[in-house]
Amino acid sequence: MSASDEMTMKERNEKICEDYRDGYSISQVAKRYGISTTWVLALLRKNNIKTRPAGNPHNKKKDA
């Protein structure tokens, strides 16, 4: 993996966290990036981002 590939992965991970903080659900983020919900959850935990309960009204984004 080259440095540019690593930067791309870092940027993508930051965008995933940002999307979740902006109100997308874990499943919406997973679908949007073509990854598993387990992976999204692990990434959020790794970045110390508190997750919302499923069905939370703060999961307000309708489109992924």
Phi and psi restraints in degrees (value plus and minus 20) as a CYANA .aco file:
   2 SER   PHI    -103.6   -63.6
   2 SER   PSI     149.6   189.6
   3 ALA   PHI     -81.7   -41.7
   3 ALA   PSI     -56.7   -16.7
   4 SER   PHI     -87.9   -47.9
   4 SER   PSI     -57.2   -17.2
   5 ASP   PHI     -84.4   -44.4
   5 ASP   PSI     -59.9   -19.9
   6 GLU   PHI     -85.2   -45.2
   6 GLU   PSI     -62.1   -22.1
   7 MET   PHI     -83.3   -43.3
   7 MET   PSI     -61.9   -21.9
   8 THR   PHI     -79.8   -39.8
   8 THR   PSI     -63.6   -23.6
   9 MET   PHI     -84.0   -44.0
   9 MET   PSI     -61.3   -21.3
  10 LYS   PHI     -83.4   -43.4
  10 LYS   PSI     -64.9   -24.9
  11 GLU   PHI     -82.7   -42.7
  11 GLU   PSI     -61.6   -21.6
  12 ARG   PHI     -82.8   -42.8
  12 ARG   PSI     -63.4   -23.4
  13 ASN   PHI     -82.5   -42.5
  13 ASN   PSI     -59.5   -19.5
  14 GLU   PHI     -84.3   -44.3
  14 GLU   PSI     -59.7   -19.7
  15 LYS   PHI     -87.2   -47.2
  15 LYS   PSI     -58.6   -18.6
  16 ILE   PHI     -79.7   -39.7
  16 ILE   PSI     -67.5   -27.5
  17 CYS   PHI     -83.7   -43.7
  17 CYS   PSI     -61.3   -21.3
  18 GLU   PHI     -82.5   -42.5
  18 GLU   PSI     -64.0   -24.0
  19 ASP   PHI     -80.7   -40.7
  19 ASP   PSI     -62.2   -22.2
  20 TYR   PHI     -83.8   -43.8
  20 TYR   PSI     -65.2   -25.2
  21 ARG   PHI     -83.2   -43.2
  21 ARG   PSI     -48.7    -8.7
  22 ASP   PHI     -98.0   -58.0
  22 ASP   PSI     -24.7    15.3
  23 GLY   PHI      98.3   138.3
  23 GLY   PSI     -26.4    13.6
  24 TYR   PHI     -89.7   -49.7
  24 TYR   PSI     125.6   165.6
  25 SER   PHI     -97.0   -57.0
  25 SER   PSI     145.9   185.9
  26 ILE   PHI     -79.3   -39.3
  26 ILE   PSI     -63.1   -23.1
  27 SER   PHI     -86.9   -46.9
  27 SER   PSI     -55.9   -15.9
  28 GLN   PHI     -86.0   -46.0
  28 GLN   PSI     -62.1   -22.1
  29 VAL   PHI     -84.3   -44.3
  29 VAL   PSI     -64.0   -24.0
  30 ALA   PHI     -79.7   -39.7
  30 ALA   PSI     -65.7   -25.7
  31 LYS   PHI     -83.7   -43.7
  31 LYS   PSI     -62.3   -22.3
  32 ARG   PHI     -80.2   -40.2
  32 ARG   PSI     -57.8   -17.8
  33 TYR   PHI    -123.3   -83.3
  33 TYR   PSI     -19.2    20.8
  34 GLY   PHI      47.3    87.3
  34 GLY   PSI      17.9    57.9
  35 ILE   PHI    -147.7  -107.7
  35 ILE   PSI     150.6   190.6
  36 SER   PHI    -100.4   -60.4
  36 SER   PSI     136.9   176.9
  37 THR   PHI     -84.4   -44.4
  37 THR   PSI     -52.4   -12.4
  38 THR   PHI     -82.0   -42.0
  38 THR   PSI     -61.1   -21.1
  39 TRP   PHI     -86.5   -46.5
  39 TRP   PSI     -63.1   -23.1
  40 VAL   PHI     -80.7   -40.7
  40 VAL   PSI     -67.0   -27.0
  41 LEU   PHI     -80.2   -40.2
  41 LEU   PSI     -63.0   -23.0
  42 ALA   PHI     -83.2   -43.2
  42 ALA   PSI     -60.6   -20.6
  43 LEU   PHI     -85.1   -45.1
  43 LEU   PSI     -62.6   -22.6
  44 LEU   PHI     -82.3   -42.3
  44 LEU   PSI     -63.7   -23.7
  45 ARG   PHI     -84.4   -44.4
  45 ARG   PSI     -62.2   -22.2
  46 LYS   PHI     -79.9   -39.9
  46 LYS   PSI     -52.6   -12.6
  47 ASN   PHI    -116.4   -76.4
  47 ASN   PSI      -5.3    34.7
  48 ASN   PHI      34.9    74.9
  48 ASN   PSI      20.1    60.1
  49 ILE   PHI    -118.9   -78.9
  49 ILE   PSI     100.6   140.6
  50 LYS   PHI     -89.0   -49.0
  50 LYS   PSI     111.5   151.5
  51 THR   PHI    -111.4   -71.4
  51 THR   PSI     133.3   173.3
  52 ARG   PHI    -112.6   -72.6
  52 ARG   PSI     132.0   172.0
  53 PRO   PHI     -83.4   -43.4
  53 PRO   PSI     128.4   168.4
  54 ALA   PHI     -78.7   -38.7
  54 ALA   PSI     120.5   160.5
  55 GLY   PHI      58.3    98.3
  55 GLY   PSI     -12.6    27.4
  56 ASN   PHI     -83.8   -43.8
  56 ASN   PSI     116.4   156.4
  57 PRO   PHI     -81.8   -41.8
  57 PRO   PSI     -35.9     4.1
  58 HIS   PHI     -95.1   -55.1
  58 HIS   PSI     -32.2     7.8
  59 ASN   PHI     -99.8   -59.8
  59 ASN   PSI      55.9    95.9
  60 LYS   PHI    -120.4   -80.4
  60 LYS   PSI     -32.8     7.2
  61 LYS   PHI     -93.4   -53.4
  61 LYS   PSI     112.2   152.2
  62 LYS   PHI    -114.5   -74.5
  62 LYS   PSI     -49.2    -9.2
  63 ASP   PHI    -130.9   -90.9
  63 ASP   PSI     118.3   158.3
